[in-house]
Amino acid sequence: MDMEINFPNLGIYLDHVGKNISIFGFSIAYYGIVIVTGMMIAIWIAQREAKRTGQNPEQYLDLAMIGIAAGILGARIYYVIFAWDYYKDDLLSIFNIRQGGLAIYGGIIGACIAVVIYSRKKKQNFSLLMDTASMSIVFGQIMGRWGNFFNREAFGDYTNNLFAMQLPVSAVRANEITQKMWDHVVTVNGVEYIQVHPTFLYESLWNVGVLLFLFWFRKRKKFNGEVFLMYLIGYGLGRIWIEGLRTDQLLLPVVGLPVSQLLSGCLVVGCTILAAGFVFFINPYNIVPGGVYGASIVLHNLFPSIQVGTFGYMFDIPLLILSVLLLGAKLGIRTIVAALLTPLLMNTMSRLVYPTREALESLDPAQLLGGSMNMTDHLMLTCIIGAVVIGVGTGIVIRSQATTGGSDIVGMLLQKYAHIRFSRAILLVDGAVVCFGLVVIGFGLGTASDSTQPSWHLSFYSLISIFIISRVIAYMINGAKNDKLIFVISDHELQPLHQYILKDLDRTATCIKSSGLYTGKDKEMIFLVVSYQEVQGVKLKIKEADPRAFVVVTDAYDTFGEGWKQLPSPHEIYPE
């Protein structure tokens, strides 16, 4: 087999790139050497990050062993499932991973399952574990792609760009050579070469950028899980276009869609949720849910030739400038993408779902998707659905200390300079917008002319939508308040409870020496915060230690400290 790998447009010619090395008579694949080296360095990175964040670095060695084993298993199972035609006639080849055949998404899924089990077993924060491991995962992917280089796999179709790579035909799988490659085969000294996209190189370089971003972003995260989320988004964005170049894609059965590309696209689809909530459930019915887009809906009634999203731009751009100047460049940069993307998606969706210009200008729900989504007779339902969708999208953005622009920026400005709580500031802005809508739409100053539908009633639906949006945002920001605060007061030493808290729950608590107001006798009081799932176990242990103990269980609004959320930085702006 010919062993050359050339990059002719870069002037790089590698005469002998082997697939393995022989040591004491044992053949070791370069693919395996690269993977193992990447794993060792990745573990070191995770331990350094754990030390920086005050965690136990040693647990990440254990976690790495479990995660790597589960990741390799998941990566192989994933690959075999979607390449079954290649393995069905030779089942033993399933176990031969020296030749490659590990799908990264399967590895991530397998590793995540292992981490979930580990976190529940060890009573650890899953999101914090994944944040700490994110940089390690990216580095492993950077190294792993160079294993593809030695195996002559994971390449794209024919190209003659600057990074074009030449591989001997004899060194690659015949089923990965497309007709386009055959049409451009190059023969040098009697050896046939295909010339392809080095997608392994593209993805490796992209992941270097993702890694550098994560190292920068980790110190700026606002909640556990945010770094891992940024990793998924960053990696997914690159994988969308890189995967489309490859000739060895894993395809979904029947439909034949590239699996990795589809999964990557799903990561980006979430950006359309907010726009879809307006386009399908709010805009067509002149419901005014406050904020910039509520005001845009009102203005659209006055100037129907201008779309709602376009009015959004007219508000967002000046407010973005204020955000950068008054709230800081970091907040402005985070906001720009969401604020500019949402109106664009809104306008694009609107053009796609309305068949004519007249229908688009009037936002006629009877013509929305051919009338299949006309909910004119179910305004309460469409109001609720739209508000929930908008609230979910907005809440996710605000959790990361960003905003979709518009009234969110006004709210943060009022919070910072007028010391008005964010939720109250938004209520004031939304109230003004709803009044604007009542005057224009409700009292007939706009284009609403349907006498069968008293348009002033829409103000009530607007108020309902504002309430639901605010509640959904609050839930997204603060969660379901599942943390529970427990006070235990007893005349006895509660040693069984102490051991249960320390060993079984793997938590800590505070013992407070106190005395009874009536008896004056010394008592022991334990102050403890647990999750709601752990409350029943604590109650049973209290009953075992002292059936006559006085116990109070209440909600913990916010919990900070080891094992819980990190304390906020002084400059952070919180919605509540």
SELUM-680502 format. One record per residue (C-alpha): residue number from 0; z, y, x. Coordinates in pm, 1 decimal, padded with zeros to 6 digits. Layout:
<roros>
pos|pz|py|px
NUM|Z|Y|X
...
</roros>
This chain:
<roros>
pos|pz|py|px
0|00000.0|00000.0|00000.0
1|-00088.8|00347.0|00124.8
2|00223.1|00559.3|00188.6
3|00086.6|00914.0|00208.6
4|00205.6|01205.9|-00005.7
5|00016.2|01529.0|00041.1
6|00040.0|01886.1|-00081.9
7|-00308.2|02006.8|00021.9
8|-00282.9|02363.6|-00110.8
9|00041.6|02412.3|00080.1
10|-00096.9|02247.1|00393.3
11|00169.9|01972.8|00387.0
12|00060.0|01618.0|00475.5
13|00321.2|01339.3|00490.6
14|00163.6|01033.9|00651.2
15|00434.5|00779.6|00572.4
16|00685.8|00822.0|00289.4
17|00847.3|00484.7|00239.0
18|01016.7|00355.0|-00073.5
19|01294.4|00174.9|00113.6
20|01466.0|00129.3|00446.3
21|01576.9|-00194.0|00612.5
22|01931.1|-00212.0|00755.9
23|02048.2|-00538.5|00913.8
24|01784.5|-00722.3|00719.4
25|01880.0|-00564.6|00387.0
26|01625.1|-00351.6|00204.8
27|01778.1|-00038.1|00054.6
28|01565.5|00180.6|-00173.5
29|01552.3|00550.4|-00095.5
30|01586.3|00602.3|-00470.6
31|01933.3|00446.1|-00455.6
32|02031.9|00637.5|-00140.0
33|01937.7|00968.0|-00303.9
34|02123.5|00882.7|-00624.7
35|02442.9|00772.3|-00442.5
36|02438.1|01079.4|-00216.4
37|02399.0|01302.2|-00520.3
38|02688.8|01127.5|-00693.5
39|02923.8|01172.0|-00396.9
40|02850.3|01543.1|-00362.8
41|02871.2|01586.7|-00742.4
42|03220.7|01432.8|-00745.3
43|03326.1|01672.2|-00469.1
44|03194.5|01969.5|-00670.3
45|03386.8|01855.9|-00980.7
46|03709.0|01816.8|-00783.9
47|03671.6|02161.9|-00630.0
48|03615.2|02312.1|-00974.8
49|03916.3|02121.9|-01113.1
50|04133.9|02258.5|-00832.4
51|04008.2|02611.4|-00900.4
52|04099.0|02586.5|-01270.6
53|04443.3|02434.3|-01212.8
54|04356.3|02078.3|-01316.1
55|04430.3|01753.5|-01140.6
56|04130.6|01689.1|-00909.0
57|04210.2|01318.5|-00877.8
58|04138.9|01249.3|-01243.4
59|03777.1|01350.6|-01186.7
60|03733.6|01069.2|-00936.6
61|03840.4|00825.9|-01207.7
62|03630.2|01007.3|-01463.4
63|03329.2|01004.3|-01229.3
64|03345.8|00629.0|-01182.0
65|03362.4|00575.2|-01557.8
66|03102.0|00840.6|-01636.5
67|02855.0|00724.0|-01368.4
68|02875.0|00362.4|-01485.3
69|02834.4|00464.9|-01850.2
70|02561.1|00713.2|-01757.2
71|02353.4|00457.8|-01566.8
72|02395.3|00207.6|-01850.2
73|02301.4|00467.6|-02111.3
74|02007.0|00594.8|-01905.9
75|01868.7|00242.7|-01865.5
76|01918.8|00143.4|-02229.8
77|01756.8|00468.9|-02344.3
78|01456.7|00417.0|-02115.2
79|01409.0|00051.0|-02206.9
80|01426.8|00124.1|-02581.0
81|01148.9|00379.4|-02564.4
82|00943.0|00182.7|-02310.7
83|00990.4|-00156.7|-02475.4
84|00623.8|-00252.5|-02454.1
85|00653.3|-00244.8|-02075.6
86|00959.8|-00474.9|-02063.3
87|00921.5|-00707.0|-02362.5
88|00718.4|-00964.3|-02170.3
89|00947.4|-00964.6|-01866.0
90|01308.1|-00922.3|-01979.9
91|01452.4|-00974.8|-01632.2
92|01275.6|-00657.7|-01513.6
93|01513.9|-00462.7|-01737.5
94|01782.5|-00513.6|-01472.2
95|01564.6|-00393.8|-01183.6
96|01651.8|-00023.2|-01158.3
97|01543.1|-00002.5|-00793.6
98|01195.3|00079.1|-00921.7
99|01323.3|00367.2|-01132.9
100|01340.5|00384.8|-01509.6
101|01652.2|00591.1|-01582.1
102|01620.7|00850.2|-01861.3
103|01840.5|01154.4|-01806.3
104|01913.7|01214.1|-02175.4
105|02034.2|00855.7|-02210.5
106|02254.6|00911.8|-01906.7
107|02403.2|01228.2|-02058.5
108|02467.8|01053.5|-02391.6
109|02629.2|00753.5|-02220.3
110|02844.9|00971.2|-01995.4
111|02953.1|01193.6|-02288.1
112|03063.1|00889.3|-02488.7
113|03266.0|00770.4|-02190.1
114|03426.1|01115.4|-02148.5
115|03513.9|01128.2|-02520.9
116|03691.8|00792.6|-02495.2
117|03862.7|00896.5|-02172.2
118|03980.3|01231.1|-02315.0
119|04128.9|01067.1|-02623.6
120|04298.3|00797.7|-02417.3
121|04443.0|01045.2|-02167.2
122|04507.8|01322.9|-02422.4
123|04278.7|01561.9|-02231.2
124|04064.6|01849.5|-02355.1
125|03710.9|01709.6|-02385.5
126|03545.4|02053.0|-02374.1
127|03733.4|02150.3|-02056.6
128|03639.4|01821.4|-01890.3
129|03270.7|01876.0|-01969.5
130|03283.4|02237.0|-01846.1
131|03428.6|02120.1|-01516.6
132|03166.4|01847.3|-01482.2
133|02864.6|02061.1|-01578.8
134|02785.1|02183.5|-01226.0
135|02817.8|01826.0|-01099.3
136|02575.6|01698.7|-01361.5
137|02314.9|01958.5|-01268.0
138|02349.9|01882.2|-00897.3
139|02309.9|01510.6|-00968.6
140|01990.4|01589.2|-01156.7
141|01858.8|01798.4|-00866.3
142|01913.2|01507.8|-00626.4
143|01794.0|01244.3|-00873.0
144|01453.2|01406.0|-00905.9
145|01394.0|01352.8|-00533.4
146|01443.4|00983.3|-00600.1
147|01135.4|01015.9|-00822.4
148|00953.5|01162.3|-00520.8
149|01012.7|00850.1|-00311.6
150|00914.8|00625.4|-00604.6
151|00592.9|00819.5|-00680.1
152|00689.1|00867.0|-01045.9
153|00765.0|01141.5|-01296.8
154|00449.2|01336.4|-01217.9
155|00216.5|01533.5|-01444.9
156|-00153.6|01535.5|-01515.6
157|-00428.9|01667.9|-01288.6
158|-00388.1|02016.3|-01145.1
159|-00521.3|02221.2|-00857.2
160|-00243.8|02479.5|-00849.4
161|-00048.6|02583.7|-00541.9
162|00197.2|02292.1|-00568.6
163|-00061.2|02020.8|-00646.8
164|00046.5|01682.2|-00508.4
165|-00184.8|01400.9|-00395.4
166|-00072.2|01037.8|-00436.8
167|-00266.7|00722.8|-00338.3
168|-00393.7|00538.7|-00646.4
169|-00252.3|00215.1|-00504.8
170|00101.2|00364.8|-00496.2
171|00139.3|00449.6|-00866.9
172|00146.4|00253.8|-01191.1
173|-00201.7|00215.3|-01337.1
174|-00081.9|00299.1|-01689.4
175|00032.1|00644.1|-01571.5
176|-00314.3|00746.8|-01452.0
177|-00499.8|00944.4|-01718.7
178|-00872.1|00979.9|-01760.1
179|-00848.2|01338.2|-01636.4
180|-00691.0|01214.2|-01312.6
181|-00970.1|00956.8|-01269.3
182|-01226.8|01230.7|-01321.6
183|-01079.0|01427.5|-01029.0
184|-00998.3|01144.3|-00787.1
185|-01024.2|01253.3|-00423.9
186|-01134.3|01002.4|-00155.9
187|-01018.3|01064.1|00201.8
188|-01089.8|00808.7|00477.8
189|-01161.0|00545.4|00218.5
190|-00832.0|00604.6|00029.3
191|-00843.0|00724.3|-00332.3
192|-00592.2|00996.1|-00431.1
193|-00494.9|01141.6|-00766.1
194|-00395.3|01508.5|-00764.3
195|-00112.4|01592.1|-01005.3
196|00167.3|01825.0|-01108.6
197|00483.7|01742.8|-00902.5
198|00707.9|01768.0|-01206.9
199|00998.6|01626.6|-01008.4
200|00975.7|01937.6|-00790.4
201|00945.5|02173.6|-01088.1
202|01254.0|02027.8|-01253.7
203|01451.9|02018.6|-00930.7
204|01381.7|02387.2|-00861.6
205|01454.2|02480.2|-01224.7
206|01788.0|02299.3|-01204.1
207|01874.5|02490.9|-00886.9
208|01843.1|02805.8|-01096.8
209|02056.1|02651.6|-01373.9
210|02319.6|02551.6|-01116.5
211|02340.5|02901.7|-00970.8
212|02369.5|03047.1|-01321.3
213|02653.7|02808.1|-01411.7
214|02844.0|02894.7|-01095.7
215|02812.8|03262.7|-01195.0
216|02887.7|03204.0|-01563.9
217|03192.2|02973.2|-01524.1
218|03423.0|03264.2|-01442.2
219|03297.4|03456.0|-01745.3
220|03327.2|03188.9|-02015.3
221|03524.4|03277.1|-02326.4
222|03612.2|02930.8|-02457.4
223|03617.0|02571.5|-02336.4
224|03282.2|02401.0|-02382.2
225|03079.0|02718.0|-02327.1
226|02970.3|02623.5|-01971.8
227|02853.7|02281.3|-02090.6
228|02670.0|02448.1|-02379.3
229|02496.0|02684.1|-02133.7
230|02399.9|02381.5|-01924.9
231|02243.3|02207.0|-02225.1
232|02050.3|02519.1|-02324.1
233|01936.9|02600.6|-01970.4
234|01834.6|02247.0|-01886.7
235|01670.2|02198.9|-02225.7
236|01458.7|02513.2|-02196.7
237|01314.9|02393.1|-01868.1
238|01267.9|02038.6|-01990.9
239|01056.6|02151.9|-02287.1
240|00760.3|02263.5|-02078.3
241|00815.4|02033.1|-01778.1
242|00827.5|01724.5|-01998.8
243|00500.2|01827.5|-02160.4
244|00325.5|01795.6|-01821.5
245|00435.1|01437.4|-01754.1
246|00218.3|01130.0|-01810.3
247|00508.1|00882.9|-01832.0
248|00682.4|01029.9|-02132.6
249|00906.7|00812.7|-02348.1
250|00766.2|00825.7|-02700.2
251|00927.7|00779.6|-03038.3
252|00794.5|00467.0|-03209.4
253|00543.0|00516.0|-03492.7
254|00514.5|00896.0|-03463.1
255|00442.9|00895.5|-03089.3
256|00630.7|01218.6|-03010.4
257|00778.6|01271.7|-02662.0
258|01151.0|01195.1|-02693.6
259|01281.1|01427.8|-02421.3
260|01063.0|01714.9|-02533.9
261|01176.8|01668.9|-02892.1
262|01543.1|01665.7|-02790.3
263|01496.5|01973.8|-02573.7
264|01331.5|02155.6|-02863.2
265|01627.3|02073.1|-03085.2
266|01851.7|02268.4|-02849.9
267|01641.7|02579.5|-02906.2
268|01598.3|02533.2|-03282.0
269|01952.4|02658.3|-03333.2
270|01831.6|03009.4|-03248.9
271|01634.4|03016.1|-03575.1
272|01928.4|02945.8|-03807.5
273|02033.0|03305.3|-03857.3
274|01678.0|03422.8|-03930.2
275|01617.5|03131.8|-04168.4
276|01929.5|03220.8|-04367.1
277|01785.7|03564.1|-04439.3
278|01422.4|03464.5|-04493.0
279|01486.5|03177.0|-04735.3
280|01807.4|03270.4|-04915.9
281|01881.4|03641.8|-04886.6
282|01573.6|03863.3|-04844.4
283|01370.5|03733.0|-05143.3
284|01650.1|03807.3|-05388.8
285|01746.7|04156.9|-05265.0
286|02098.8|04041.4|-05182.5
287|02249.2|04295.1|-04940.4
288|02502.5|04117.2|-04713.9
289|02592.2|04431.8|-04524.7
290|02505.5|04500.9|-04163.5
291|02175.9|04599.2|-04008.0
292|01971.3|04341.1|-04194.8
293|02132.3|04435.3|-04523.9
294|02027.9|04794.7|-04461.5
295|01684.3|04665.5|-04360.3
296|01648.6|04485.0|-04693.6
297|01729.1|04808.8|-04875.1
298|01476.9|05006.2|-04667.7
299|01213.7|04738.3|-04728.4
300|01246.1|04814.8|-05098.7
301|01161.8|05177.1|-05022.2
302|00887.4|05096.1|-04771.4
303|00756.3|04748.6|-04861.1
304|00477.5|04756.7|-04602.5
305|00738.7|04737.4|-04324.5
306|00905.4|04400.8|-04288.0
307|01281.2|04346.2|-04281.6
308|01274.5|04229.5|-03920.0
309|01088.1|04542.3|-03811.3
310|01357.9|04762.0|-03963.6
311|01603.5|04545.1|-03775.3
312|01436.3|04648.1|-03450.1
313|01464.6|05014.8|-03551.3
314|01841.9|04976.7|-03580.9
315|01900.5|04727.4|-03302.5
316|01729.1|04903.0|-03012.4
317|01936.7|05227.8|-03029.3
318|02252.8|05023.0|-03086.6
319|02169.2|04799.5|-02791.3
320|02145.9|05109.0|-02571.4
321|02489.9|05217.3|-02696.1
322|02618.4|04866.7|-02628.6
323|02505.5|04879.3|-02266.7
324|02639.6|05232.9|-02212.9
325|02972.1|05200.8|-02394.1
326|03060.0|04830.8|-02400.4
327|02929.0|04735.3|-02059.2
328|02608.8|04588.6|-01921.2
329|02741.2|04231.2|-01947.3
330|02779.1|04254.3|-02323.2
331|02443.9|04432.2|-02355.3
332|02257.3|04167.4|-02156.2
333|02402.7|03888.9|-02366.3
334|02317.5|04071.0|-02681.8
335|01959.9|04167.3|-02600.9
336|01815.9|03815.6|-02633.9
337|01975.0|03741.3|-02971.0
338|01917.9|04090.1|-03108.8
339|01548.2|04096.7|-03020.2
340|01478.1|03732.0|-03101.1
341|01628.0|03730.2|-03451.3
342|01401.3|03999.8|-03602.6
343|01099.3|03840.4|-03433.4
344|01180.0|03501.8|-03584.9
345|01247.5|03665.3|-03920.3
346|00907.6|03836.8|-03925.3
347|00728.9|03524.2|-03800.4
348|00891.7|03300.2|-04058.9
349|00815.4|03547.8|-04334.9
350|00445.6|03554.4|-04246.9
351|00437.2|03173.9|-04246.3
352|00610.7|03113.9|-04580.7
353|00431.2|03375.5|-04792.3
354|00062.1|03308.3|-04873.0
355|-00057.9|03667.4|-04918.9
356|00015.7|04017.0|-04791.9
357|00118.0|04120.1|-05143.9
358|00369.3|03837.1|-05166.1
359|00504.4|03926.1|-04822.3
360|00550.0|04290.9|-04911.4
361|00726.1|04209.8|-05237.2
362|00916.9|03909.0|-05088.4
363|00830.6|03728.2|-05410.1
364|01049.2|03413.8|-05433.1
365|00803.0|03260.6|-05679.4
366|00551.1|03236.5|-05392.3
367|00798.6|03136.6|-05121.9
368|00661.6|02810.0|-04978.4
369|00436.7|02778.2|-05279.4
370|00726.6|02824.9|-05519.9
371|00906.9|02515.4|-05396.3
372|01213.3|02719.6|-05295.2
373|01227.2|02962.5|-05587.2
374|01599.6|02994.0|-05670.9
375|01577.9|03298.4|-05895.2
376|01771.3|03111.4|-06166.3
377|02040.2|03005.6|-05919.5
378|02140.3|03328.9|-05748.7
379|02500.9|03221.9|-05694.6
380|02389.4|02906.0|-05514.1
381|02136.4|03083.6|-05293.7
382|02394.9|03352.0|-05220.2
383|02647.1|03090.2|-05102.6
384|02397.6|02888.0|-04898.7
385|02252.9|03195.7|-04729.8
386|02596.7|03335.9|-04648.0
387|02715.4|03009.5|-04493.6
388|02403.4|02978.3|-04276.6
389|02429.9|03340.4|-04159.0
390|02803.1|03305.0|-04094.4
391|02755.2|02995.3|-03880.8
392|02487.9|03160.4|-03666.9
393|02679.9|03484.7|-03624.3
394|03006.6|03307.4|-03548.6
395|02854.5|03107.8|-03263.3
396|02723.4|03425.5|-03101.8
397|03048.3|03619.8|-03138.5
398|03249.7|03331.2|-02988.3
399|03072.7|03396.6|-02659.3
400|03162.1|03765.8|-02669.5
401|02806.9|03859.1|-02758.9
402|02655.0|03981.9|-03082.1
403|02334.6|03960.9|-03276.5
404|02322.3|04335.9|-03253.7
405|02344.6|04587.7|-03532.8
406|02671.0|04619.5|-03720.5
407|02839.5|04379.3|-03478.5
408|02798.4|04644.7|-03210.9
409|02929.1|04912.4|-03448.4
410|03230.3|04690.4|-03520.2
411|03302.9|04638.0|-03152.1
412|03266.3|05011.2|-03086.2
413|03512.4|05089.4|-03364.8
414|03747.3|04824.5|-03231.6
415|03736.8|04962.7|-02878.4
416|03746.7|05336.1|-02949.6
417|03903.0|05371.3|-03295.2
418|04140.1|05074.0|-03258.2
419|04019.4|04931.9|-03588.5
420|04028.9|04554.3|-03602.7
421|03682.2|04405.5|-03576.4
422|03694.1|04238.1|-03917.3
423|03805.2|04563.5|-04085.4
424|03540.0|04766.0|-03902.4
425|03270.3|04528.5|-04019.1
426|03407.6|04556.0|-04374.5
427|03371.3|04935.0|-04362.3
428|03013.4|04913.8|-04235.0
429|02919.6|04645.2|-04486.7
430|03075.1|04843.7|-04770.9
431|02861.0|05144.9|-04687.5
432|02547.4|04929.2|-04674.0
433|02625.3|04765.6|-05009.4
434|02670.5|05110.7|-05168.7
435|02334.5|05209.3|-05020.7
436|02183.5|04897.5|-05177.8
437|02344.1|04974.0|-05513.2
438|02185.2|05319.3|-05518.6
439|01837.6|05207.6|-05407.6
440|01805.3|04866.9|-05571.6
441|02068.3|04876.2|-05842.8
442|01982.6|05216.2|-05983.8
443|01609.4|05173.4|-05942.5
444|01524.8|05410.7|-05661.7
445|01344.1|05127.2|-05479.7
446|01062.3|04906.2|-05590.3
447|01264.8|04662.3|-05793.1
448|01116.9|04676.7|-06141.9
449|01200.7|04336.4|-06298.7
450|01368.1|04433.8|-06621.9
451|01471.0|04075.1|-06696.9
452|01698.1|04078.0|-06394.8
453|01950.4|04365.7|-06395.2
454|01929.7|04447.5|-06027.9
455|02266.4|04623.9|-06020.1
456|02421.3|04279.3|-06064.2
457|02294.8|04196.9|-05715.1
458|02574.2|04412.9|-05572.5
459|02826.0|04154.1|-05692.3
460|02633.8|03880.6|-05515.8
461|02622.8|04100.7|-05207.4
462|03001.9|04130.3|-05210.3
463|03035.4|03753.3|-05250.1
464|02800.0|03693.3|-04958.3
465|02995.5|03937.2|-04738.2
466|03320.9|03756.5|-04817.7
467|03173.9|03412.7|-04743.0
468|03008.5|03531.9|-04420.8
469|03337.3|03681.7|-04297.4
470|03529.0|03360.5|-04377.1
471|03271.9|03141.1|-04206.4
472|03271.3|03370.0|-03900.4
473|03652.0|03358.2|-03889.1
474|03640.1|02978.2|-03907.9
475|03381.4|02961.1|-03630.2
476|03588.5|03191.8|-03409.8
477|03939.6|03067.0|-03475.9
478|03875.5|02710.8|-03593.4
479|04055.0|02533.2|-03870.4
480|04400.8|02619.0|-03729.4
481|04476.5|02254.9|-03666.6
482|04744.1|02328.0|-03405.6
483|05095.3|02268.8|-03538.5
484|05423.2|02419.3|-03420.8
485|05727.8|02190.2|-03448.8
486|06095.6|02289.6|-03420.6
487|06346.1|02003.1|-03393.4
488|06721.9|02075.1|-03410.6
489|06965.4|01789.2|-03356.6
490|07332.8|01719.3|-03271.3
491|07220.3|01435.1|-03041.4
492|07030.9|01395.6|-02716.2
493|06674.5|01315.7|-02819.3
494|06576.5|01108.8|-02515.3
495|06334.2|00879.7|-02706.9
496|06154.2|01190.9|-02831.9
497|06144.4|01335.7|-02478.9
498|05979.8|01021.7|-02342.4
499|05734.6|01010.2|-02633.1
500|05623.8|01370.4|-02571.1
501|05588.7|01328.6|-02194.5
502|05437.8|00980.3|-02171.6
503|05263.9|00903.0|-02502.7
504|05142.2|01253.0|-02591.9
505|05107.5|01359.3|-02228.3
506|05234.4|01703.6|-02324.0
507|05529.3|01920.5|-02240.5
508|05785.5|02095.1|-02457.8
509|06075.5|02338.0|-02426.7
510|06439.1|02232.0|-02479.8
511|06655.1|02520.9|-02595.3
512|07034.8|02497.5|-02589.4
513|07171.4|02637.3|-02913.2
514|07470.0|02623.5|-03142.9
515|07526.6|02591.1|-03515.2
516|07610.1|02916.7|-03690.9
517|07866.0|02750.1|-03920.0
518|08013.4|02475.0|-03701.9
519|07973.6|02639.0|-03360.8
520|07882.3|02296.6|-03218.2
521|07622.5|02265.0|-02939.8
522|07281.0|02150.8|-03055.3
523|06952.4|02067.3|-02891.5
524|06640.2|02246.0|-03012.7
525|06293.8|02131.9|-02905.8
526|05996.8|02366.9|-02926.3
527|05665.0|02175.8|-02934.8
528|05296.6|02245.5|-03011.9
529|05073.3|01949.9|-03105.5
530|04747.1|01885.5|-03284.6
531|04760.5|01798.6|-03651.8
532|04669.7|01433.8|-03574.2
533|04984.9|01399.6|-03363.3
534|05230.4|01536.3|-03620.3
535|05293.2|01204.7|-03798.8
536|05370.9|01022.8|-03474.5
537|05617.2|01296.1|-03375.0
538|05789.8|01274.4|-03716.2
539|05832.4|00897.7|-03684.1
540|05979.9|00933.8|-03334.9
541|06218.8|01207.3|-03454.8
542|06338.5|00980.6|-03734.4
543|06392.5|00701.9|-03482.2
544|06594.7|00929.5|-03250.3
545|06795.8|01114.8|-03518.2
546|06730.9|01058.8|-03892.5
547|06949.1|01364.9|-03971.5
548|06759.0|01606.9|-03747.6
549|06644.2|01940.1|-03889.8
550|06264.9|01969.6|-03851.4
551|06024.4|02257.4|-03919.6
552|05644.9|02211.3|-03901.2
553|05418.7|02515.0|-03932.3
554|05072.9|02635.9|-03826.8
555|05021.7|02775.7|-03479.5
556|04776.0|03065.2|-03511.5
557|04673.0|03065.5|-03146.5
558|04792.3|02851.5|-02856.4
559|04741.1|02939.4|-02491.4
560|04848.0|02760.4|-02176.8
561|04798.7|02428.9|-01997.6
562|04619.3|02181.3|-02220.3
563|04521.1|02458.4|-02463.4
564|04308.1|02773.0|-02446.9
565|04305.9|03005.0|-02147.8
566|04475.8|03341.9|-02185.0
567|04222.5|03621.0|-02250.0
568|04127.6|03872.6|-01984.4
569|04230.9|04235.3|-02039.9
570|03869.3|04354.8|-02091.9
571|03775.2|04095.6|-02352.2
572|03702.7|04204.5|-02707.3
573|03821.2|03971.8|-02981.2
574|03695.8|03976.4|-03339.2
575|04041.0|03914.7|-03483.4
</roros>
